[in-house]
Amino acid sequence: RKQMKSGGNRSKKVKVWVRVRPSQNFADDAIKLDPEGRSLQISVPRPGGDQQPQQRGFANNQRSDWSFRTDGIFSNSSQQEVYETVGADLIESGLAGYNGTIMCYGQTGAGKTFTITGATEMFHNRGLVPRALSHLYKEIEAKSDLAITVRITYLEIYNDTMLDLLATMPDSQEAGSPLVITEENGGVYVKGLNVHLAQSEEEALNLLFEGETNRATAAHALNKNSSRSHTIFTVYLETRSRFQSNSKYTTSKINFVDLAGSERLQKTLSTGKTQQEASYINKSLSFLEQTVIALTEKNRDHVPYRQSKLTHYLKDSIGGGCKTILIANIWGDVRQLDETVSTMRFAQRMSCVASEPVENQRTDPSIMVKVLEAEIAALKKELAMHNTLHNKSHIHYEPISEQQRFELRQQVQRYIDGDLDDIDLTSIRQIQAVFELFREACLASREEADTRLQELLAAQQAGGVAATPPEGAARSLGPSTSGAQLGGEAVGDLDGRSFGIAARSEVGMDESGVFLQSKRREAAAATAASSKKQRQHPLGAGGGSSSGAAAGADSEGTLDAVGSSDPAAAAAARPGTPPSRTQAFEEFKKELGSEIYRILNENRTTMMDKKKEYSNLASQVNTTKTEIDRSRLRLDALKVEREAQGNLYTDEGELIINEEEFVEIKKLRQLKESYKADFDRLKELKTQIHYCQKMVDLTRQKLIQEFDKWYAESFLDGSPDKRGVAPTSLEAGLGVRPEVLPPKPYEDPLERFDKVKHRQLEHMVDLEAYNRAKEATVHRHVFSKAGQQGQPARRKPGTPLVNQRNEPPSRLEIM
């Protein structure tokens, strides 16, 4: 036999208590109270009786029977009993640093104000607030080791307008500033509301009585002293230790909320101002109910706290991190059954709101500074003692002075110049200072290089001499260009033709697909030799011609024809059409691009291995999931069989299960652990496959870019071919992935114009800033007009919801 504990933790909810107002005409037949079972049954008779709807010929489907579960029922209970049950624990929790709220809800005349503040005529009829204040100050006197500060506010919400009921106190600020609800440090406060310090029970009760005197009341058919507003009496507590010098302390607030009663005008017979007040009361209570309904929905993203002043102020007091208690006041009279059902339905919704109190710990900055200063001083003394014991008393840990920084700068400069092999560093501050000095030196050298480059460019523009001729222009001239062919012009002289396009070289390859690499290298060597001679002897009337002839004499037959001054011989010696990209790409992968191609194959192999492992692991995960489902079915069958035979328990009340069920539970636990480990590995493999795919794409793209660059330099001179050869592999129809042929990209005429304009103006430094500013202004105007058009915010089809993104799938697709 094996033993297993049963039961689980129940999530904490708002506590709901029901208090029944005594009545001479109590509806005993309609309302059934069960204080021991903490339940309430209400039967509302149908309008006109049970036989009248059938006689009229229509069906009445209105619900008439109701059953409600609560945390307790107060029937004919005293004020002291009510406080000891729901209020005493709230004060003790508040002193421990937990927020609390007691809220009374119900119809007008049901006893809400009597429960919160009580009757002032008799002492034993005091309500929750006076008894809580008395209990609070008794606890403060008993806890002599704690310094507890009590502050009180009293807020009234009348016709959705906030008023300070303690504004008439002598120490209150001058009235006139509006009350505004603000949220700071996770709490809700009212800016402009007077906060009064209460050092004794007498002072606190004086504040309570002052507020009760100023609140709005009126008489109507159901209550001669009906509250016409919502009132919130708040007690702020701050608890510090008198003996411990740490900087931590606790804060809390306790709210006593007396809601105005919901009322139907046909029952209260209100008119004029009273009718307007009832309208505002019912409106705010409706918003309160909407907020409670939103809090009970699990997948609700937005809770409408800001619909009214009441819900906004109670944002941090309804459930959440606050210990909330609702007292539903009902009137058991026969004529008030509809309002009783309405109150209990609100209480039922309120009982579904989660409430998990959290301790409010704070840190005093001033005390924390003192504690840290003392700790730093102690650590410095300990460090000095440690250095003395290890003969390091000469080391100082103070901030670096200007003199020490100057000496370190000199050492760094000598280290950079190579005159110093090592820098003696004895503390962390010196290391940080040396790094800062190295950074300053790097930035200074960078600025100096930029300045020299700008000066050099300015001197070249002023002198009219280009630094280096373009590569395409050097190739187009050929190795044997003579001064007579150039017409006596020097390199860099303007020819009056504005911008032009250089001619490309006609070097290609033969029909067999073998490249003329050797001839290209010989032509490059001849070009270099010719350039060297031209730099030694500037182009004149005939010097360039003789040097070109000498260079052409040293070359082979084809290059002799190319370098010859005879146009017919040069045209006859030029190769034909450049090779196809497919054939050239195969040659490139074997020679110049072999290293990149090898890396591409390695990345592709690694990715395929990862995909294979992912596929096998996905199959294993699916198999484990199937076994888990089977194990659960088997375990459920064993449980049903055990319950049919009768459960057995130990003396401690623990459930006893048989060997077979224990083995099945152990197997199920092992399967879940295996499933979790494999699923985590599966997610890791998916990330690795994604990374490998990116590496393969990048390597393939780099290979194609290198091939395009080489192909353009060898056969196209970097410009579009006149015979219709595409300048890039993408335009030629070669995709970045195998067997993928993307369509030829469309180039907008405006984009083509921008490219030509930038090429023409790239050497004009003065126009660069102007063009950038002009384009930025145009783009800003265009985007501002486009932004004024409303765009619907829609979720992209197929995008998973927030609560679905992290859920493991029941089945995995095998790649």
C-alpha positions in Angstrom: 0.0 0.0 0.0 1.1 3.5 -0.8 -0.1 6.8 0.6 -0.9 10.0 -1.2 -2.1 13.4 0.1 -5.2 14.9 -1.5 -6.4 18.5 -1.8 -5.0 21.6 -3.2 -4.5 25.3 -2.5 -7.6 27.5 -3.2 -7.0 30.8 -4.7 -7.8 33.8 -2.4 -10.9 35.8 -3.3 -12.7 38.8 -1.9 -14.6 37.9 1.3 -18.3 38.5 1.2 -20.6 38.8 4.2 -24.3 39.4 4.4 -26.0 41.5 7.0 -29.8 41.3 7.2 -31.7 44.3 8.5 -34.3 43.3 11.1 -37.9 43.9 9.9 -41.4 43.4 11.3 -42.6 42.3 7.9 -39.7 39.8 7.2 -40.3 37.6 4.2 -39.9 34.2 5.9 -41.4 32.3 3.0 -39.2 34.0 0.3 -35.9 34.3 2.1 -34.2 31.2 3.7 -31.1 31.9 5.7 -28.6 29.2 6.6 -25.9 30.8 8.8 -24.2 27.4 9.4 -24.1 26.5 5.7 -23.3 30.2 4.8 -25.9 30.1 2.1 -29.0 32.2 1.2 -32.0 31.1 -0.9 -34.5 33.7 -2.3 -37.8 32.9 -4.0 -39.3 35.9 -5.8 -43.1 35.4 -6.6 -44.0 36.0 -10.2 -46.0 39.2 -10.9 -49.7 38.6 -10.8 -49.3 35.1 -9.3 -48.5 31.7 -10.9 -51.9 31.3 -12.8 -52.3 34.7 -14.4 -49.5 34.4 -17.1 -51.0 31.1 -18.3 -54.5 32.6 -18.4 -53.2 35.4 -20.6 -51.7 33.0 -23.0 -48.0 33.6 -22.8 -45.1 32.0 -20.9 -43.2 33.8 -18.1 -39.5 32.6 -18.2 -38.3 35.1 -15.6 -36.1 33.4 -13.0 -37.7 33.3 -9.5 -35.5 31.1 -7.4 -32.0 32.2 -6.4 -29.3 30.6 -4.3 -26.2 32.4 -3.1 -23.0 31.2 -1.3 -21.3 33.6 1.1 -18.5 33.7 3.7 -21.0 34.3 6.5 -24.4 35.8 7.4 -25.1 38.3 10.1 -28.7 38.0 11.3 -29.7 39.8 14.4 -26.0 40.3 15.2 -24.6 43.1 17.4 -22.1 45.7 16.2 -19.4 44.2 18.4 -19.9 40.8 16.8 -19.7 42.2 13.3 -16.5 44.1 14.1 -14.8 41.1 15.7 -15.6 39.0 12.7 -14.6 41.2 9.8 -12.9 44.3 11.3 -10.4 43.2 13.9 -8.2 41.2 11.6 -8.1 44.2 9.2 -6.4 46.4 11.8 -3.9 43.8 12.7 -3.0 43.2 9.0 -2.7 47.0 8.6 -0.1 47.2 11.4 1.8 44.4 9.6 1.9 46.4 6.3 -1.1 45.1 4.4 -3.7 47.3 2.8 -7.4 46.6 3.7 -10.8 47.7 2.6 -14.3 47.2 4.1 -17.1 48.1 1.7 -20.8 48.2 2.5 -23.1 47.8 -0.5 -26.9 47.6 -0.7 -30.1 49.4 -1.3 -31.1 52.6 0.4 -32.2 52.0 4.0 -30.6 48.6 4.3 -28.2 49.7 7.1 -24.9 50.5 5.4 -24.1 53.7 7.3 -25.2 52.1 10.5 -22.7 49.3 9.9 -19.8 51.7 9.0 -20.2 54.5 11.5 -23.1 53.4 13.7 -25.6 55.5 15.6 -24.3 58.4 17.6 -27.2 58.2 20.2 -26.0 55.1 21.9 -22.4 54.0 22.7 -23.0 50.3 22.2 -24.3 51.0 18.7 -20.9 52.3 17.4 -20.0 51.2 14.0 -16.9 49.7 12.4 -14.9 52.9 12.2 -15.1 54.0 15.9 -14.4 50.4 17.0 -11.5 50.1 14.6 -9.9 53.4 15.9 -10.3 52.2 19.5 -8.7 48.9 18.6 -5.9 50.6 16.6 -4.7 52.8 19.4 -4.8 50.0 21.9 -2.5 48.0 19.7 -0.2 51.0 19.3 0.1 51.3 23.1 0.8 47.5 23.3 3.5 47.6 20.7 6.0 49.9 22.5 8.9 48.7 20.3 7.3 50.2 17.2 6.8 53.9 16.2 3.4 54.0 14.5 2.1 57.1 12.8 -1.6 57.5 12.0 -3.0 59.9 9.4 -6.6 60.2 8.3 -8.5 61.5 5.3 -12.2 61.7 4.7 -13.4 61.9 1.1 -17.0 62.4 -0.2 -18.1 61.8 -3.8 -21.3 63.8 -4.4 -22.8 63.9 -7.9 -19.5 62.5 -9.2 -17.6 65.5 -7.6 -15.0 64.9 -4.9 -15.2 66.9 -1.7 -13.0 67.0 1.4 -15.2 66.5 4.5 -12.4 67.7 6.7 -11.8 71.0 4.9 -13.5 72.8 7.9 -10.8 71.7 10.3 -8.5 74.5 11.7 -5.3 72.9 10.4 -6.7 72.3 6.9 -5.4 74.1 3.8 -7.4 76.8 2.2 -10.2 75.5 0.0 -10.3 76.4 -3.7 -7.9 74.0 -5.3 -9.7 71.1 -7.2 -9.2 67.6 -6.0 -7.5 65.4 -8.6 -6.8 61.6 -8.5 -3.2 60.7 -9.1 -1.3 57.4 -9.2 2.2 57.3 -7.7 4.4 54.3 -6.7 1.6 51.8 -7.5 -1.0 53.6 -5.3 -3.9 56.0 -5.8 -4.0 59.4 -4.1 -6.1 62.5 -4.2 -4.1 65.7 -4.9 -5.4 68.5 -2.7 -7.0 66.3 -0.1 -6.1 67.2 3.5 -4.2 64.5 5.4 -4.5 65.0 9.2 -2.2 63.6 11.8 -4.1 61.8 14.6 -1.9 61.1 17.7 -4.7 59.8 19.9 -8.0 58.1 19.7 -9.8 61.3 20.7 -8.2 63.2 17.8 -9.2 60.5 15.3 -12.8 60.4 16.6 -13.0 64.2 16.3 -12.1 63.9 12.6 -14.7 61.2 12.1 -17.5 63.3 13.7 -16.4 66.4 11.8 -16.7 64.6 8.5 -20.1 63.0 9.5 -21.4 66.5 10.2 -20.4 67.8 6.8 -21.6 64.9 4.6 -24.8 65.2 2.5 -28.0 63.6 3.7 -31.6 63.9 2.7 -35.0 62.3 3.5 -37.3 60.3 1.2 -39.9 57.5 1.5 -37.5 54.7 2.5 -35.0 56.6 4.8 -35.3 59.9 6.6 -31.5 60.2 6.9 -30.5 58.8 3.5 -26.9 59.3 2.4 -26.8 61.2 -0.8 -23.1 60.5 -1.5 -20.3 57.9 -1.3 -17.9 58.5 1.6 -14.4 56.9 2.1 -12.7 57.2 5.5 -9.1 56.2 5.1 -6.5 55.5 7.8 -2.9 55.6 6.7 -0.4 53.7 8.9 3.4 54.0 8.9 5.3 51.5 11.1 9.0 51.8 12.1 11.1 50.0 14.6 12.3 52.0 17.6 15.4 49.8 18.2 16.6 48.6 14.8 18.4 51.3 12.8 17.7 49.7 9.4 16.1 51.8 6.7 13.1 49.5 6.0 9.6 50.3 7.3 6.0 49.3 6.4 3.1 51.4 5.2 -0.5 50.6 4.7 -3.9 52.1 4.4 -7.4 50.9 5.5 -10.5 52.2 3.7 -14.0 52.2 5.1 -16.3 52.7 2.1 -19.9 53.7 2.7 -21.6 53.5 -0.6 -24.8 55.4 -1.3 -27.8 53.1 -1.7 -29.1 52.1 -5.1 -32.7 53.1 -5.3 -35.7 53.0 -7.7 -37.5 56.3 -8.2 -40.9 54.6 -8.2 -40.2 53.4 -4.6 -38.5 56.5 -3.1 -40.8 58.9 -4.9 -37.9 61.3 -5.3 -38.2 64.5 -7.2 -36.1 67.6 -8.0 -32.7 67.6 -6.4 -33.1 64.3 -4.7 -34.0 62.7 -8.1 -30.8 64.2 -9.6 -28.7 62.8 -6.7 -30.3 59.4 -7.2 -29.4 59.5 -10.9 -25.7 60.1 -10.1 -25.7 57.4 -7.4 -27.2 54.8 -9.7 -24.8 55.8 -12.5 -21.7 55.4 -10.3 -22.9 52.1 -8.8 -23.4 50.8 -12.4 -19.8 51.8 -13.3 -18.7 50.0 -10.1 -20.5 46.8 -11.2 -18.9 47.0 -14.6 -15.5 47.3 -13.0 -16.1 44.2 -10.8 -17.3 42.2 -13.9 -14.1 43.2 -15.8 -12.0 42.1 -12.8 -13.6 38.6 -12.8 -12.9 38.0 -16.5 -9.6 36.1 -16.8 -8.6 37.2 -20.3 -9.7 40.9 -19.9 -6.9 43.3 -21.0 -8.5 46.5 -19.8 -10.4 47.3 -16.7 -12.5 50.5 -16.9 -11.4 52.1 -13.6 -11.5 55.7 -15.0 -15.2 55.7 -15.8 -16.1 57.4 -12.5 -14.3 59.0 -9.6 -15.4 56.2 -7.3 -13.9 53.4 -9.3 -10.7 55.3 -10.0 -10.1 56.1 -6.4 -10.8 52.4 -5.4 -8.5 51.1 -8.1 -5.9 49.7 -5.6 -8.6 48.8 -3.0 -10.8 46.3 -5.0 -9.0 43.0 -4.8 -5.4 42.7 -6.1 -2.9 43.3 -3.4 -5.5 44.6 -1.0 -7.4 42.6 1.6 -11.0 43.4 0.6 -14.2 42.6 2.5 -17.7 43.3 1.2 -20.7 43.5 3.5 -23.9 43.1 1.5 -26.6 44.9 3.5 -30.1 43.5 2.6 -33.6 44.4 3.7 -35.6 41.3 4.4 -38.9 43.1 3.8 -41.4 41.5 1.4 -41.6 44.7 -0.7 -37.7 44.8 -1.2 -37.1 41.3 -2.6 -36.1 42.7 -6.1 -33.5 44.9 -4.5 -32.3 42.1 -2.3 -31.7 39.9 -5.3 -29.8 42.7 -7.1 -27.6 43.2 -4.0 -26.8 39.5 -3.7 -26.0 39.2 -7.4 -23.4 42.0 -7.0 -22.0 40.3 -4.0 -21.7 37.1 -5.9 -19.7 38.8 -8.7 -17.6 40.5 -6.0 -16.7 37.1 -4.5 -15.0 36.1 -7.8 -12.5 38.9 -7.7 -9.0 37.7 -6.7 -7.5 39.2 -3.6 -3.9 38.4 -2.6 -2.6 40.9 0.0 1.0 42.0 -0.4 3.2 43.6 2.3 4.1 47.2 1.6 7.8 47.6 2.5 9.5 50.9 2.0 13.0 52.2 2.3 13.9 55.5 4.0 16.6 57.2 1.8 18.1 59.3 4.5 18.6 56.3 6.8 19.9 54.2 3.9 22.5 56.8 3.2 23.7 56.8 6.8 23.8 53.0 6.9 25.8 52.8 3.6 28.2 55.5 4.8 28.9 53.6 8.0 29.4 50.4 6.0 31.8 52.1 3.6 33.8 53.4 6.5 34.0 50.0 8.1 35.1 48.4 4.8 37.8 51.0 4.3 39.2 50.3 7.7 39.2 46.5 7.0 40.9 47.1 3.6 43.6 49.3 5.2 44.3 46.6 7.8 44.5 44.0 5.1 47.0 46.1 3.1 49.1 46.7 6.2 49.3 42.9 6.9 50.4 42.3 3.3 52.9 45.2 3.2 50.7 47.3 0.8 50.1 50.3 3.0 51.4 52.7 0.3 48.3 51.9 -1.8 45.6 54.6 -1.7 42.0 54.2 -2.7 41.0 57.9 -2.9 39.8 59.5 -6.1 42.5 60.4 -8.7 43.8 63.9 -8.3 44.7 66.2 -11.1 48.5 65.7 -10.5 48.1 61.9 -10.6 46.0 62.2 -13.8 48.7 64.3 -15.4 51.4 61.8 -14.5 49.2 58.9 -15.9 48.7 60.9 -19.1 52.4 61.2 -19.6 52.9 57.5 -19.0 50.2 56.6 -21.5 51.7 58.8 -24.1 55.2 57.2 -23.5 53.5 53.8 -23.8 51.9 54.7 -27.1 55.2 56.1 -28.5 57.0 52.9 -27.4 59.3 54.5 -24.8 57.6 52.7 -21.9 57.1 48.9 -21.7 54.6 48.8 -18.8 52.4 51.1 -16.7 52.5 50.5 -13.0 48.9 50.3 -11.7 48.0 49.7 -8.0 44.2 50.3 -7.8 41.0 50.0 -9.7 40.7 53.8 -10.0 44.0 54.0 -11.7 43.0 51.3 -14.2 39.7 53.2 -15.0 41.7 56.5 -15.4 44.1 54.8 -17.8 41.3 53.4 -19.9 39.8 56.9 -20.1 43.1 58.4 -21.2 43.5 55.8 -23.9 40.0 56.6 -25.2 40.9 60.3 -25.2 44.0 59.6 -27.2 42.1 57.5 -29.7 39.5 60.2 -30.2 42.1 62.9 -30.6 44.0 60.9 -33.2 40.8 60.3 -35.1 39.9 64.0 -35.1 43.4 64.8 -36.3 43.2 62.3 -39.2 39.8 63.7 -40.2 41.2 67.2 -40.2 44.2 66.3 -42.3 42.0 64.5 -44.8 39.7 67.6 -45.1 42.7 69.8 -45.6 44.1 67.5 -48.3 40.8 67.4 -50.2 40.5 71.2 -50.0 44.0 71.6 -51.4 43.3 69.2 -54.2 40.1 71.0 -55.2 41.8 74.3 -55.0 44.7 73.1 -57.2 42.5 71.3 -59.7 44.5 68.0 -59.6 42.8 64.7 -58.9 44.5 62.4 -56.4 44.0 59.1 -58.2 42.4 58.4 -61.6 39.3 56.2 -61.5 40.0 52.5 -62.1 37.6 52.2 -65.0 39.3 55.2 -66.7 42.7 53.6 -66.3 41.5 50.4 -67.9 39.8 52.2 -70.8 43.0 54.0 -71.8 45.0 50.8 -72.2 48.6 50.2 -71.5 49.9 51.9 -74.6 47.9 55.1 -74.8 50.0 57.9 -76.2 50.1 61.6 -75.6 49.1 62.3 -79.2 45.9 60.4 -78.7 45.0 62.5 -75.7 45.6 65.7 -77.5 48.3 66.9 -75.1 46.0 67.1 -72.1 47.3 66.2 -68.7 45.5 63.8 -66.3 42.8 65.7 -64.4 42.4 68.6 -66.9 38.8 69.5 -67.7 37.8 68.8 -71.3 34.6 71.0 -71.4 32.3 68.0 -71.8 30.9 68.0 -68.3 30.2 64.5 -67.1 30.9 61.4 -69.2 31.0 57.6 -69.1 34.2 55.8 -69.6 34.5 53.0 -72.2 34.7 49.5 -70.9 37.3 46.9 -71.7 36.4 44.3 -74.3 38.4 41.5 -72.7 36.3 38.3 -72.6 36.8 34.6 -72.9 36.8 32.1 -75.8 34.0 29.8 -76.8 35.4 26.9 -74.7 34.7 28.7 -71.4 38.4 28.9 -70.3 39.1 32.4 -69.0 42.1 34.4 -70.2 43.4 34.8 -66.7 47.1 34.8 -67.7 46.5 37.4 -70.3 44.6 39.6 -67.8 47.5 39.4 -65.4 50.0 40.3 -68.2 47.8 43.2 -69.2 47.6 44.4 -65.6 51.4 44.2 -65.3 51.9 46.1 -68.5 49.4 48.8 -67.3 51.3 49.1 -64.0 54.6 49.5 -65.9 53.1 52.1 -68.2 51.6 54.0 -65.4 55.0 54.1 -63.6 56.7 55.4 -66.7 54.0 58.0 -67.1 54.5 59.2 -63.6 58.2 59.5 -64.2 57.7 61.4 -67.5 54.6 63.5 -67.9 52.6 63.1 -71.1 54.0 65.2 -73.9 53.9 65.4 -77.6 55.7 62.0 -78.1 57.0 60.7 -74.9 53.8 58.8 -74.1 53.8 57.2 -77.6 57.3 55.7 -77.2 56.6 54.3 -73.8 53.3 52.8 -75.0 55.1 51.2 -77.9 57.7 49.7 -75.6 55.1 48.3 -73.3 53.2 46.9 -76.3 56.4 45.3 -77.6 56.9 43.3 -74.4 53.4 41.8 -74.5 52.1 38.8 -76.4 50.4 38.9 -79.8 46.9 39.6 -78.6 48.0 42.4 -76.2 50.2 43.8 -79.0 47.1 44.2 -81.1 45.1 45.7 -78.3 47.9 48.2 -77.5 48.6 49.0 -81.1 47.6 52.4 -82.5 45.9 50.7 -85.4 42.1 50.6 -84.7 41.5 47.8 -87.2 44.1 45.5 -85.6 42.8 46.3 -82.1 39.2 45.5 -83.1 40.3 42.2 -84.7 42.2 41.2 -81.5 39.3 41.8 -79.0 37.5 38.7 -77.7 33.8 38.1 -78.4 30.7 38.1 -76.1 31.4 37.6 -72.3 30.7 34.1 -71.0 27.3 33.2 -69.6 26.9 33.7 -65.9 26.2 30.1 -65.2 29.4 28.9 -66.8 31.4 31.8 -65.2 29.8 31.0 -61.8 31.0 27.4 -61.9 34.5 28.5 -62.7 34.4 31.2 -59.9 33.4 28.5 -57.3 36.4 26.4 -58.2 38.9 29.3 -58.1 38.4 32.6 -56.5 35.2 31.8 -54.6 36.3 28.3 -53.5 36.7 29.3 -49.8 33.3 31.0 -49.6 31.7 28.1 -51.4 33.3 25.7 -48.9 31.9 27.7 -46.0 28.5 27.7 -47.6 28.5 23.9 -47.9 29.6 23.5 -44.3 26.8 25.7 -43.1 24.3 23.9 -45.3 25.4 20.5 -43.9 25.1 21.8 -40.3 21.6 23.1 -41.0 20.5 19.8 -42.6 21.9 17.9 -39.6 19.9 20.1 -37.2 16.8 19.7 -39.3 17.2 15.9 -39.2 17.7 16.0 -35.5 14.6 18.2 -35.1 12.5 15.8 -37.1 13.5 12.8 -35.1 13.0 14.7 -31.8 9.6 15.9 -32.9 8.6 12.3 -33.6 9.8 11.4 -30.2 7.9 14.2 -28.5 4.7 13.2 -30.3 5.2 9.6 -29.2 5.7 10.7 -25.6 2.6 12.9 -25.8 0.6 9.9 -26.9 2.0 7.8 -24.0 1.0 10.6 -21.6 -2.5 10.6 -22.9 -2.7 6.8 -22.5 -1.3 6.9 -19.0 -3.8 9.5 -18.0 -6.7 7.4 -19.2 -5.3 4.4 -17.4 -4.9 6.4 -14.2 -8.5 7.7 -14.5 -9.7 4.2 -14.9 -7.8 3.0 -11.8 -9.2 6.0 -9.8 -12.8 5.2 -10.8 -12.2 1.5 -9.9 -10.8 2.5 -6.5 -13.6 4.9 -5.8 -16.1 2.2 -6.7 -14.5 -0.1 -4.2 -14.4 2.6 -1.5 -11.5 4.9 -0.5 -9.3 4.0 2.4 -7.6 6.6 4.6 -4.9 6.5 7.3 -5.2 7.8 10.8 -3.9 11.1 9.7 -6.6 11.4 7.0 -4.2 10.7 4.0 -5.6 8.8 1.0 -4.3 5.2 0.5 -3.8 4.0 -3.1 -2.8 0.5 -4.4 0.5 -0.5 -6.0 -0.7 -0.4 -9.6 -2.0 3.2 -9.3 1.2 4.3 -7.6 3.3 2.8 -10.4 1.1 4.5 -13.0 1.5 7.9 -11.2 5.2 7.5 -11.2 5.3 6.5 -14.9 3.2 9.6 -15.7 5.5 11.9 -13.8 8.5 10.4 -15.6 6.8 10.8 -19.0 6.0 14.5 -18.2 9.6 15.1 -17.2 10.8 13.5 -20.5 8.3 15.5 -22.5 9.4 18.7 -20.9 13.1 18.0 -21.5 12.5 17.0 -25.2 10.3 20.0 -25.8 12.9 22.4 -24.4 15.5 20.8 -26.6 13.1 21.1 -29.5 12.7 24.8 -29.0 16.5 25.2 -28.7 16.9 23.2 -32.0 14.3 25.5 -33.7 16.4 28.5 -32.7 19.6 26.9 -34.0 18.0 26.0 -37.3 16.8 29.5 -37.7 20.3 30.8 -37.0 21.9 28.2 -39.4 19.4 29.3 -42.2 20.4 32.9 -41.7 24.1 31.9 -42.0 23.4 29.9 -45.1 21.5 32.8 -46.7 24.2 35.3 -45.7 27.0 33.1 -47.1 25.1 32.5 -50.3 24.5 36.2 -50.7 28.1 37.0 -50.1 29.2 34.4 -52.7 26.9 35.9 -55.3 28.0 39.5 -54.4 31.7 38.5 -54.8 30.9 36.8 -58.1 29.0 39.9 -59.4 31.9 42.1 -58.4 34.4 39.8 -60.1 32.3 39.4 -63.2 31.7 43.1 -63.5 35.3 44.0 -63.1 36.5 41.3 -65.6 33.9 41.6 -68.3 31.5 44.5 -67.8 33.8 47.2 -66.2 31.1 47.8 -63.5 28.6 49.2 -66.1 25.6 47.7 -67.9 26.6 45.8 -71.1 25.6 47.1 -74.4 24.8 43.6 -75.6 22.1 43.2 -72.9 24.1 41.4 -70.3 22.6 42.0 -66.8 25.0 43.7 -64.4 23.9 41.6 -61.4 23.0 37.9 -60.7 19.6 39.0 -59.4 18.8 40.7 -62.7 20.1 37.7 -64.5 17.5 35.5 -62.8 19.7 33.9 -60.2 18.0 33.8 -56.8 19.6 33.7 -53.3 18.4 30.1 -52.8 18.7 27.1 -55.1 15.9 26.5 -57.6 14.3 29.9 -56.7 14.1 32.4 -59.6 12.7 35.7 -58.3 11.1 38.1 -60.8 13.3 40.9 -62.2 13.0 43.8 -59.8 11.3 46.9 -61.1 13.4 50.0 -60.9 11.3 53.2 -60.6 12.3 56.0 -63.0 12.7 58.4 -60.0 15.0 56.0 -58.3 17.1 55.8 -61.5 17.2 59.6 -61.6 18.3 59.8 -58.0 21.1 57.3 -58.6 22.4 59.3 -61.6 22.1 62.6 -59.7 24.1 61.2 -56.7 26.8 59.9 -59.1 27.1 63.2 -60.8 27.3 65.2 -57.5 29.3 62.9 -55.4 32.5 64.9 -55.8 30.8 68.3 -55.1 31.2 68.7 -51.3 29.5 72.1 -51.1 26.2 70.7 -52.5 26.1 67.6 -50.3 24.6 69.3 -47.2 22.2 71.4 -49.3 20.8 68.4 -51.1 20.4 66.4 -47.9 18.5 69.2 -46.2 16.3 69.7 -49.2 15.5 66.0 -49.5 14.8 65.7 -45.8 12.3 68.6 -45.9 10.5 67.1 -48.9 10.3 63.7 -47.1 9.0 65.3 -43.9 6.2 67.0 -45.7 5.2 63.8 -47.5 5.3 61.7 -44.4 3.3 64.3 -42.4 0.6 64.3 -44.9 0.5 60.5 -45.0 0.5 60.4 -41.2 -2.7 62.5 -41.0 -4.7 59.8 -42.7 -6.2 57.4 -40.0 -4.9 53.9 -40.2 -6.9 51.1 -38.6 -5.1 49.2 -35.9 -5.8 45.6 -36.7 -4.2 42.4 -35.6 -2.5 40.6 -38.5 -4.4 37.5 -39.5 -2.8 34.4 -38.1 -1.0 36.2 -35.3 -1.4 34.2 -32.0 -2.9 35.8 -29.0 -0.7 36.7 -26.0 -2.0 33.8 -23.9 -1.4 31.4 -26.8 2.2 32.2 -27.7 3.9 30.3 -24.9 1.6 27.3 -24.9 3.3 24.0 -26.1 1.4 22.5 -29.0 -0.4 19.2 -28.6 1.1 18.0 -31.9 4.3 19.0 -33.6 4.8 19.2 -37.3 7.7 17.2 -38.5 10.1 19.2 -40.8 
